[in-house]
Amino acid sequence: MAYQVLARKYRPQRFSDVAGQEHVTRTLRNALDQGRIAHGYIFSGHRGIGKTTIARILAMGLNCRTAIGEAGRPDPEPCGSCDSCREIRVGGSLDMIEIDAATNRGIDEIRELRDAARYSPARDRYKIYLLDEAHQITDAAFNALLKILEEPPAHVVFMMATTQPEDIPQTIRSRCQHFSFHAVPYEDILAQLTAVAREESIDAEPGALALLSEAGDGSMRDALSIMDQAIAGAPTPDGRSRIAASDILALLGSAPNAAFERLLELIAGGASADLMEELDRLLGAGVSPAQLARQIVRYLRNCLMAKIGGENSALLQISADEKARAQRTAALYSEEDLTRYLQVMLRTFDGLNYRQEPRLHLELGLLKLVHLQRLIPLEAILSSLPGVSNPQARSASPTPSAASGRAHAGAARSQDSLALPSPSTDIPKQRLSGRPPHVGPAEATDSGNSEAFADAPRPASASVPHAPDEPASPASTQRGAGDRYPEEQNWIRLNAQASNGEAISSGPTTAPALDPAQRAAQQPPASGGADLAGLRARICAALAAQGHDTPAGLLDAGQWRIQQDGAIQVEIGVKKTLLDLVMSAETWSIVREVLRAAGTGEKMTVVPGETSGAAPASRRPPPVGSIQSEALSHPLVLQAQEIFHAEVRSVLDLRESPRRD
């Protein structure tokens, strides 16, 4: 007899022999026992996990000539000895028709099947049609099959096996019982390979069988096929084949997992040179860059699962030795680090297939893992900012494990170089350095905060958040009604007083807000004299009163001058493309009314200005209570200005204006 491969020789012939699909076999056994036979079944799942095998066992159970409960068949399992069972097992049954739907996928083939299904079985109880790779059938062919599936003859049973059930139309799936198969667990594959090695008189190392089980990746057929290949290439010194772990690695073109443990240790220590040398040794041994990247991804995944669920987690489908190895590597890193590394290596692996220099890109991917240790977690930065009072954010920064010793050396050096302030000791100093805290409503009335700020030393780099060309005054720090940060007013006022050498009171102070006309009176006159300054104040006040805060602020901060022909020209800090948006028709209508009421009869034009050339000291502060004042005094804006050395040139209010009757 010709040689039969292991995957066919050891194919299960009973439901109890199928590994890893208990949820399917139990249901089908009960259906046979109770006589609840459906006219259509869909078996879907990964390749090589028993879909076609269970379909054949079910067909044997349906057409078995021995009745359930008799001596030869005490349970719903097929007897395996009658003519029907033997014919189905060898593929010679007239009433069990297997069709390869990948090649017989057209409407003509399905029409022939539909016409033949009307006739009764030749000998057995049921006429069974098994459509393998059923997702390959065309839509027209599925439509031709739909009617007979909806009202099938009593003697017909359809079975469809597929790896892509989503490609089967919903109208077909709704008329069949759908069984979703699971990947075969690692332990079941290892047990089956051990039994096969014993039956075939093969001397296999436990490590070799573990590698074969892992290489199967949940597919029993794949594991048996690789084992068949390993047996063919194994040495036979005494007539018995001997399979070693090194032979399996050479067969698969893989590197041992000990090498990846070494790579991750070098990454944790920041040893880039040693890392590149170890990678060169692996590539020199004949392992391809794509295979190395694939194995690194798998190893990082196992380390992440070990970090999440522990060494004995069911998420780890590997041997006990490899579980211990993954646990040792996981102890070097935090969960966030492993997640970040896995993302980088997944992108590296995806890019290797499209690169002309795969080795170079693999080297760059590993070097990225070394450099990632220098990044500071976002939680650590946020916990150091003023106003962040969430203790979980402060404690979210990962700490190095005692077993690693050098897991986060690069990150610790980076944090020291940035000198991040301590939330408990350095926040008062930061508040005096130009970054107001975010104060909640419960802290807004705490009068002790001013004393704490006054006792803290003021850094030399502290900045005062009022205009450089304007003396500090309480009016310049007011935010207007409805302020959500009342303590910020006290802080700004306190900072301004400290910069001018004034006495600082221990309690909150208040000052009446000045309207734009009063504040304009305190400003130095513009180039047009006092009348031009007064006209500016009246126009800005009228616009602000009508809800046009954006043009009011831009006009108030603009450069007003009188031309030689007596016309007024205002240069505002916006681009030409935004000028029409700011100076709308309604805005111009209010401006013209103020000009007519003033009786000046002067012509006024507004032109865009290049704000990049203007000195910051020449800018006028926005009107008190305007949207510009609200934005420029917001804590986040002040922090951004200080961190990025930024300058706010213009503020546009794009909120919907309130409707006026």
C-alpha positions in Angstrom: 0.0 0.0 0.0 1.3 3.5 -0.8 2.5 5.7 2.0 -0.2 7.8 3.6 0.8 11.1 5.2 0.2 11.6 8.9 -2.6 14.1 8.5 -4.7 11.5 6.6 -3.5 8.4 8.5 -4.5 9.9 11.9 -7.7 11.7 10.8 -10.3 11.2 13.5 -13.1 8.7 12.7 -15.3 9.4 15.8 -16.5 12.6 17.5 -14.5 11.7 20.6 -11.3 11.7 18.6 -11.6 15.3 17.5 -9.4 17.6 19.5 -10.4 21.1 20.6 -14.0 21.2 19.2 -16.1 19.9 22.1 -18.7 22.5 21.6 -19.4 21.2 18.1 -19.1 17.5 18.7 -21.4 17.7 21.8 -24.1 19.4 19.9 -24.0 17.1 16.9 -24.0 14.0 19.2 -27.1 15.2 21.0 -28.8 16.0 17.6 -28.1 12.4 16.4 -29.4 11.0 19.7 -32.6 13.1 19.7 -33.2 12.9 15.9 -33.1 16.6 15.5 -31.4 16.7 12.1 -31.2 20.0 10.3 -31.3 20.2 6.5 -28.3 22.6 6.3 -25.0 23.0 8.3 -22.2 25.6 8.0 -18.9 24.7 9.5 -16.5 27.7 9.6 -13.1 28.3 11.1 -9.3 28.3 10.7 -7.7 25.8 8.3 -6.8 22.3 9.5 -9.0 22.3 12.6 -11.5 19.6 11.6 -14.3 21.1 9.6 -14.3 18.5 6.8 -13.5 15.7 9.3 -16.5 16.5 11.5 -18.7 16.8 8.4 -17.7 13.3 7.3 -18.2 11.9 10.9 -21.7 13.5 10.9 -22.4 11.9 7.5 -21.3 8.5 8.9 -23.6 9.0 11.9 -26.6 9.9 9.7 -26.2 7.0 7.3 -24.8 4.4 9.7 -26.8 1.1 9.3 -26.4 0.2 12.9 -29.2 1.8 15.0 -28.3 3.8 18.1 -28.5 1.6 21.2 -27.6 -1.6 19.5 -24.6 -3.7 20.5 -22.4 -2.3 17.8 -23.5 1.3 18.4 -24.3 2.1 22.0 -24.0 5.8 21.5 -24.6 8.3 18.7 -21.0 7.7 17.5 -20.9 5.9 14.1 -20.1 2.2 14.3 -17.3 2.5 11.6 -17.8 -1.1 10.5 -20.9 -1.1 8.3 -20.8 -0.6 4.6 -22.0 3.0 4.7 -19.4 4.0 7.3 -16.5 2.3 5.3 -17.6 3.9 2.0 -17.9 7.4 3.5 -14.5 7.0 5.2 -12.7 6.1 1.9 -14.8 8.6 -0.1 -16.7 6.0 -2.3 -20.2 6.5 -1.1 -22.9 7.1 -3.7 -25.1 9.1 -1.2 -22.3 11.2 0.2 -21.2 13.7 -2.5 -18.2 15.9 -1.8 -17.9 19.0 -4.1 -15.0 21.3 -4.3 -16.8 24.6 -4.4 -13.6 26.4 -5.4 -13.7 24.8 -8.9 -17.4 24.0 -9.1 -18.6 27.4 -8.2 -20.7 28.4 -11.1 -24.5 28.5 -11.6 -24.5 25.5 -14.0 -22.9 23.2 -11.4 -25.3 24.3 -8.7 -28.2 23.8 -11.1 -27.1 20.2 -11.7 -26.7 19.7 -7.9 -30.2 21.0 -7.4 -31.7 18.8 -10.0 -29.9 15.7 -8.7 -31.0 16.4 -5.1 -34.6 15.8 -6.0 -34.0 12.0 -6.4 -34.0 9.7 -3.4 -30.8 8.2 -2.1 -29.4 5.2 -3.8 -29.2 3.1 -0.7 -28.7 5.0 2.5 -31.1 7.1 4.6 -29.9 10.6 3.5 -28.4 12.1 0.4 -25.6 14.3 1.8 -23.9 17.1 -0.1 -20.6 18.5 1.3 -19.5 21.8 -0.3 -15.9 22.5 0.7 -14.7 26.1 0.5 -18.3 27.2 0.1 -17.4 30.9 0.2 -16.0 30.5 -3.4 -19.5 30.0 -4.8 -20.7 32.9 -6.9 -23.7 35.0 -6.0 -25.8 33.7 -8.9 -25.0 30.1 -7.8 -26.0 30.9 -4.2 -29.3 32.3 -5.6 -29.9 29.0 -7.4 -29.2 27.1 -4.2 -31.5 29.3 -2.1 -34.8 27.7 -3.1 -33.8 24.1 -2.4 -32.3 25.2 1.0 -35.5 27.0 1.9 -37.8 23.9 1.1 -35.5 20.9 0.8 -36.6 17.3 0.3 -36.7 15.3 3.5 -33.8 13.1 2.4 -31.3 15.8 1.6 -28.8 17.3 4.0 -26.4 20.1 2.9 -23.1 20.7 4.7 -20.8 23.7 3.8 -17.3 24.1 5.1 -15.6 27.5 4.8 -12.9 29.6 6.2 -14.7 32.9 5.4 -18.3 32.6 6.5 -18.9 36.3 6.0 -18.7 35.8 2.3 -21.7 33.5 2.4 -25.0 35.5 1.8 -27.1 36.1 4.9 -30.0 34.4 3.1 -28.1 31.2 3.0 -26.7 31.4 6.6 -30.1 32.1 8.0 -31.4 28.8 6.7 -28.5 26.7 8.1 -27.1 25.9 11.5 -23.8 27.7 11.8 -21.0 26.1 13.9 -17.9 28.2 14.4 -14.8 26.1 15.1 -12.0 27.2 17.5 -8.3 27.0 17.0 -7.0 23.8 18.5 -5.3 24.6 21.9 -1.5 24.1 22.2 -1.9 21.3 24.8 -4.2 19.3 22.5 -1.8 19.5 19.6 1.1 18.5 21.8 -0.8 15.5 23.1 -1.7 14.4 19.6 1.9 14.8 18.3 3.2 12.8 21.3 0.7 10.0 20.5 1.7 10.0 16.9 5.4 9.9 17.7 4.7 6.9 20.0 2.7 5.1 17.3 5.3 5.7 14.6 8.2 4.7 16.9 9.8 8.1 16.6 12.3 9.4 19.2 11.3 13.0 19.5 12.7 15.5 22.1 10.1 17.3 24.2 11.5 20.6 22.9 11.0 19.4 19.3 7.4 18.5 19.9 6.8 21.8 21.6 8.2 23.7 18.6 6.1 21.6 16.2 3.0 22.3 18.3 3.7 26.1 18.4 4.5 26.1 14.6 1.0 24.6 14.0 -0.5 27.9 15.2 -3.8 26.2 16.2 -4.0 23.9 13.2 -3.7 20.2 13.8 -3.1 19.5 10.1 -0.3 22.0 9.8 1.5 20.6 12.9 1.2 17.0 11.5 2.4 18.1 8.1 5.5 19.8 9.6 6.1 16.7 11.7 5.9 14.5 8.6 8.5 16.7 7.0 10.7 16.6 10.1 10.6 12.8 10.2 11.6 12.5 6.6 14.7 14.6 7.3 15.6 13.2 10.7 18.7 11.0 11.2 18.2 7.2 11.8 21.3 5.9 13.5 19.6 2.8 14.8 16.7 2.5 12.5 14.5 4.9 14.5 14.1 8.5 13.4 15.3 11.0 16.0 13.9 14.5 16.0 15.8 17.2 17.9 14.8 20.8 18.6 17.7 22.1 16.5 16.4 20.1 13.5 13.0 21.7 13.8 14.5 25.2 14.0 16.6 24.5 10.9 13.5 23.1 9.1 11.4 26.2 9.9 14.2 28.6 9.3 13.7 30.1 12.8 15.8 31.3 15.6 15.6 30.0 19.2 13.5 32.0 21.6 16.6 32.3 23.8 18.0 34.7 21.2 15.0 37.0 21.5 15.3 37.0 25.3 18.9 38.2 24.8 17.7 40.9 22.3 15.2 42.2 24.8 17.8 42.3 27.5 20.1 44.3 25.4 17.3 46.7 24.5 16.5 47.1 28.2 20.1 48.0 28.9 20.3 50.4 26.0 23.3 48.5 24.5 22.8 49.4 20.8 26.2 48.1 19.7 25.7 44.7 21.3 22.2 44.6 19.9 23.4 45.1 16.3 26.1 42.4 16.8 23.5 39.9 18.1 21.2 40.7 15.2 24.1 40.2 12.7 24.8 36.8 14.2 21.2 35.7 13.8 21.1 36.9 10.2 24.5 35.3 9.5 23.0 32.0 10.6 20.6 32.1 7.7 17.4 33.4 9.4 15.7 35.9 7.1 14.8 39.4 8.3 11.1 38.7 7.7 11.2 35.5 9.8 13.1 37.3 12.6 10.6 40.2 12.6 7.7 37.7 12.7 9.3 35.8 15.7 10.1 39.0 17.5 6.4 40.1 17.2 5.2 36.7 18.5 7.7 36.8 21.4 6.7 40.4 22.3 3.1 39.3 22.2 3.8 36.4 24.6 5.7 38.8 26.9 2.8 41.2 26.9 0.3 38.4 27.8 2.7 37.2 30.5 2.8 40.7 31.9 -1.0 41.0 31.9 -2.1 37.5 33.0 1.0 36.0 34.6 3.1 33.1 33.7 0.3 30.5 33.9 -2.2 32.5 31.9 -4.4 30.7 29.4 -3.4 33.4 26.9 0.0 31.8 26.5 -0.2 28.9 24.1 3.4 27.8 24.5 5.4 25.3 26.6 6.2 25.7 30.3 9.9 26.7 29.5 8.8 29.3 27.1 6.3 30.7 29.6 9.0 31.1 32.1 11.2 32.8 29.5 8.4 35.2 28.5 7.8 36.0 32.2 11.5 36.9 32.7 11.5 39.2 29.8 8.2 40.8 30.8 9.7 41.7 34.2 12.1 44.0 32.5 9.4 46.3 31.1 6.1 47.8 31.9 2.9 47.0 30.1 3.0 50.3 28.3 6.5 49.6 27.1 5.6 46.2 25.7 2.6 47.5 24.0 4.6 50.3 22.4 7.3 47.9 21.3 4.8 45.5 19.8 3.3 48.3 17.7 6.7 49.4 16.4 7.7 45.8 15.5 4.3 45.2 13.8 4.9 48.3 11.6 8.4 47.1 10.9 7.2 43.6 9.9 4.5 45.0 7.6 7.1 47.3 5.9 9.7 44.5 5.3 7.7 43.1 2.4 7.8 46.4 0.5 11.5 47.4 1.2 14.5 46.7 -1.0 16.8 46.6 2.1 14.9 44.4 4.6 17.9 44.0 6.9 18.3 47.8 7.2 14.7 48.3 8.2 14.8 45.5 10.7 17.9 47.1 12.3 16.2 50.5 12.4 13.1 48.9 14.0 15.2 47.4 16.8 17.1 50.7 17.3 13.7 52.4 17.7 13.0 50.1 20.7 16.2 51.3 22.3 15.3 55.0 21.7 11.8 54.6 23.0 13.1 54.1 26.5 14.1 57.8 26.5 10.5 58.9 26.1 8.8 60.2 29.2 5.2 58.9 29.7 2.5 61.4 29.1 1.1 60.7 32.6 4.4 61.8 34.2 4.3 65.1 32.3 0.6 65.8 33.1 1.1 65.0 36.7 3.7 67.7 37.0 1.6 70.4 35.4 -0.3 72.8 37.8 -3.9 72.1 38.3 -3.7 68.3 37.7 -4.9 66.9 41.0 -5.5 63.3 39.9 -3.3 61.0 41.9 -3.8 58.2 39.4 -2.2 60.3 36.7 0.8 61.0 39.0 1.2 57.3 39.8 0.7 56.0 36.3 4.4 56.4 35.4 5.9 53.0 35.2 8.7 52.2 37.7 11.5 49.8 36.9 11.3 46.3 38.3 13.8 45.3 40.9 14.7 42.2 38.8 15.7 44.3 35.8 18.0 47.0 37.4 18.3 48.7 34.0 14.9 48.6 32.4 14.3 52.4 32.5 17.8 53.8 32.8 17.3 55.9 29.7 13.9 57.1 30.8 15.2 58.1 34.2 18.1 60.1 32.7 15.7 61.9 30.4 13.4 62.8 33.3 16.3 64.1 35.3 17.5 66.2 32.4 14.1 67.9 32.0 13.9 68.5 35.8 10.2 68.1 36.0 8.8 69.9 39.0 7.3 68.0 41.9 3.6 68.5 42.2 3.9 68.8 46.0 6.8 71.3 46.3 7.3 73.2 43.0 3.8 74.2 42.0 3.8 77.5 44.0 7.0 78.5 42.3 5.5 77.7 38.9 2.5 79.8 39.8 4.7 82.8 40.4 6.6 82.1 37.1 3.7 83.1 34.9 1.5 79.9 34.8 -1.8 80.4 36.7 -3.2 77.2 38.2 -6.5 75.7 37.3 -8.6 76.3 40.4 -11.9 74.5 40.9 -14.9 76.1 42.5 -14.1 74.5 45.9 -10.7 76.3 46.0 -11.8 79.6 44.6 -12.5 81.2 48.0 -9.4 79.9 49.8 -7.7 83.1 51.1 -4.7 81.2 52.2 -3.4 80.7 48.7 -2.2 84.2 48.4 0.0 83.8 51.5 1.4 80.6 50.1 2.3 82.4 46.9 3.9 85.3 48.8 6.1 83.1 50.9 7.4 81.2 47.9 10.5 82.6 46.2 9.9 84.2 42.9 12.2 83.0 40.1 14.3 85.4 38.1 12.6 84.3 34.9 9.1 85.1 36.2 7.0 87.0 33.8 4.1 89.4 34.5 1.0 88.8 32.4 0.3 92.4 31.6 1.4 94.5 28.7 4.9 95.7 28.9 4.0 99.2 27.9 1.2 99.4 30.5 1.6 99.8 34.3 0.2 97.0 36.3 -3.2 97.7 37.6 -6.1 95.7 38.9 -8.1 96.6 35.9 -5.6 94.9 33.6 -6.2 91.6 35.4 -10.0 91.5 35.5 -11.7 88.8 33.5 -15.3 90.1 33.7 -18.5 88.6 35.0 -19.0 84.8 35.0 -15.3 84.1 35.6 -14.7 80.4 36.4 -11.2 81.0 37.8 -11.6 83.6 40.6 -8.3 82.6 42.2 -6.5 83.3 39.0 -7.4 87.0 39.3 -5.8 87.0 42.8 -2.7 85.3 41.4 -2.2 87.6 38.5 -2.8 90.6 40.7 -0.3 89.2 43.3 2.3 88.6 40.6 1.9 92.1 39.3 2.2 93.6 42.7 5.3 91.5 43.5 7.0 92.7 40.3 6.4 96.3 41.3 7.6 95.9 44.9 4.1 96.6 46.3 2.9 95.0 49.6 1.0 91.8 49.1 -2.2 91.3 51.1 -3.1 87.9 52.5 -6.7 87.9 51.3 -8.4 88.2 47.9 -8.8 91.7 46.5 -11.3 93.1 44.0 -11.1 96.1 41.7 -13.9 97.6 39.6 -13.7 96.8 35.9 -13.1 99.7 33.6 -15.0 100.0 30.3 -13.0 100.5 27.1 -13.5 104.3 27.1 -12.0 104.6 30.6 -9.1 102.4 29.8 -8.4 104.3 26.6 -8.2 107.5 28.6 -5.4 105.9 30.7 -3.5 104.8 27.6 -1.0 107.0 25.8 -2.6 108.9 22.9 -2.3 107.3 19.5 -0.7 109.0 16.5 -3.8 110.9 15.8 -4.0 112.6 19.2 -6.6 112.5 21.9 -9.5 112.8 19.6 -8.4 109.7 17.6 -8.0 107.8 20.9 -11.5 108.7 22.0 -12.9 107.7 18.6 -11.2 104.4 18.9 -12.7 103.9 22.4 -16.2 104.7 21.3 -16.1 102.5 18.2 -14.7 99.5 20.3 -17.3 100.1 23.0 -20.2 100.1 20.5 -19.0 96.9 18.9 -18.5 95.2 22.2 -22.0 96.3 23.3 -23.5 94.7 20.2 -21.7 91.4 20.8 -18.9 91.9 18.2 -16.0 91.2 20.5 -13.6 90.0 17.9 -13.6 93.1 15.7 -13.7 95.3 18.8 -10.6 93.6 20.2 -8.7 93.7 16.9 -9.6 97.4 16.3 -8.6 98.3 19.8 -5.2 96.5 19.4 -4.7 97.9 15.9 -2.5 100.7 14.7 -4.6 103.9 14.2 -3.2 106.7 12.1 -4.5 109.7 10.1 -3.4 109.8 6.5 -2.4 113.0 4.6 -5.9 113.3 3.1 -7.4 113.3 6.6 -8.8 109.7 6.4 -8.4 107.3 9.3 -6.6 104.1 8.5 -6.6 101.2 11.0 -4.1 98.3 10.6 -5.2 95.2 12.4 -3.3 92.0 12.9 -5.2 89.6 10.6 -4.5 88.2 7.2 -6.1 89.5 4.1 -8.2 86.4 3.7 -9.8 86.9 7.1 -10.4 90.6 6.8 -13.9 90.2 5.3 -14.8 87.7 7.9 -13.8 90.1 10.8 -15.1 93.3 9.3 -18.6 92.1 8.2 -21.3 94.3 6.9 -23.0 94.5 10.3 -19.6 95.5 11.8 -19.2 98.4 9.3 -22.8 99.5 9.9 -22.0 100.0 13.7 -18.7 101.8 12.8 -20.4 104.2 10.5 -23.1 105.0 13.1 -20.4 105.9 15.6 -18.6 108.1 13.0 -21.8 109.9 12.2 -22.7 110.4 15.9 -19.2 111.8 16.4 -19.8 114.4 13.7 -16.2 114.0 12.3 -17.2 113.1 8.8 -13.9 111.4 8.4 -13.4 108.4 6.2 -12.2 105.2 7.8 -10.5 102.2 6.2 -9.3 98.9 7.8 -6.3 97.1 6.2 -4.6 93.8 7.2 -1.4 94.2 9.0 1.8 92.1 9.1 2.0 91.4 12.8 5.3 89.5 12.6 7.2 92.8 12.3 5.6 94.5 15.2 7.3 94.5 18.5 5.4 92.9 21.3 5.9 95.9 23.5 3.9 98.1 21.1 0.8 95.9 21.3 -2.2 97.2 23.1 -4.0 94.9 25.6 -7.5 93.7 24.6 -10.6 95.3 26.1 -11.5 94.0 29.5 -14.2 91.4 29.4 -13.7 90.7 25.7 -13.2 87.3 24.2 -9.5 88.3 23.6 -9.0 89.0 27.2 -10.7 85.7 28.1 -8.5 83.8 25.8 -5.2 85.5 26.6 -5.7 85.1 30.4 -6.7 81.4 30.2 -4.2 79.1 32.1 -3.7 76.8 29.1 -2.9 79.6 26.8 -0.4 81.1 29.3 1.2 77.7 29.7 1.5 77.2 25.9 3.1 80.6 25.5 5.7 79.9 28.1 6.4 76.3 27.0 6.7 77.0 23.3 7.8 80.7 23.6 4.7 81.5 21.6 2.9 84.7 20.9 -0.9 85.2 20.4 -1.3 87.5 17.4 -5.1 87.4 17.0 -8.1 85.8 18.5 -11.3 85.2 16.4 -14.6 84.5 18.1 -16.3 81.9 15.9 -19.1 81.2 18.4 -22.6 81.7 17.2 -23.8 85.2 18.2 -26.9 85.4 20.4 -30.1 86.2 18.5 -31.4 89.7 18.9 -35.0 90.7 18.4 
